């Protein structure tokens, strides 16, 4: 087990760099060789952006500095090669997160990594489905290419914007973080919006009319029950929705542990102090 904060930060920076690489490559694939799946892959990339943020904030909370080094560029892929790469990337990410979860001796970080693994497993499922769809549909015509001079103009702007993004992200992580491990209230609100979107779209697919109204029972008493009831219905009536609901339930379980369990912050364990070994410890 890794107890020292510097060693924990080093492992989390490995995870952070993996998320950075995934974001860059997934967006590139969505914009180019698998454009017909663009919105779907962009949604996956947004998940990775959130993971990136959580990891960077956790690194700062542990007294470290996020490593925002741009990832190495990959050679051009065909559509099928891109999807194969994306599946492999998710497999590697899952293995690395699970290894780090077993290694880092800090309960709050362990829970966060487990929470991220929930998403990565669903990303793998989605990429496998996209690959199967690719094999059974007609390929689109290759995108037109621009002249070299125009391409360089575009690339110059892209590179400057990318640099500015990394600069602003680092500034945000270092100066704006509340120094809590894991998800903030803002993160949970964004995730709730994502859940609402998934369910509203599924409801509309069934011919229903989503209504944004307050629940008739308390959230604590009714939310999990409602998810489980929908899960049971979907198993018999809408099987493709089941993995999405399972993911949503796992998110909700994580939120409950965070909200009702100890709040891990820098400089505090269950007694309100860092211990002599320099890591957080629950009792």
Steps between C-alpha positions, in 0.01 A plus 500: 500500500610857427463728801716802420325786326779556245471139383121525485530816292737324258248220444212744457703700249536180296120476501470869414729463200295201384183709510672784315606258228151353475340844464735605220471176306126450541424852384737463206325177398157661540599790279667291227493128420181405689302819451173311472542412870623849587234606755520162674878506532499866603269405788752237610777761475300730728494223760878479472523877548312466825732219612792725407362777720433271798848349485670840467306637796585193706869538415489861622313388812785262577755779464614416147506673163300357207712392203337657193769397252334453156487134395701363210329520163392175339524413129192539285245221543226355286155501658523137608852546636383802700219304662735210575741745661221653709390159627858411592543837672199435720631153588835646603335778700282256692799281587707798613224652711430169673872452571529849646182452701658195664829684555407844637434487875245780516132415514375815327733446205411131481132590476568760231698256286225241538248761391705578187527129415118486482513748211797338326327162491196659340722684251651166400149360445407799286813483284446127442145581385628775268752259352226243431286771343793610282543146369133478398454841336637677196809711559469872427710660231832632632487861613641755258844631582599865496799645320823500701499876549144505628565196715791675666282802577246279667767306687662816631173608659431151634843481662465841662157415634624168637784675681258752648270222618783329688611830652150581623444149631817512707404840636158365594636187666761682705312812605133409486480155658317462832758238598262210540576152370263382230181659368379845603138613521545652153611165363202324651261757354652456154472125537134532600440699181663219305277243669192710425597514134549123475166428654304774322629380163409140582156612611446694179611195299212313660249769403490676837519871572771585756381749761749696709311507828595437863464147641205419722724315748831592655815438299661285769191281533408476134794538265656156533159332504406679179824391332448140605139498382608635162778242486251216554271639229785544253617140541170383352417786266808698396815292543742754341413744780604260779877576489423873511280457807762281667754775443261758642441287810875463552535880478223543758662250735827692479321827575332349804830375638656842450208701640427277799856377562806693622596804293865465405687830490864598505641500852221295651435136577219365716653694792561814290878457446750348262672208668876465541536304174357783290177335382133506585368220713144405594398332823 
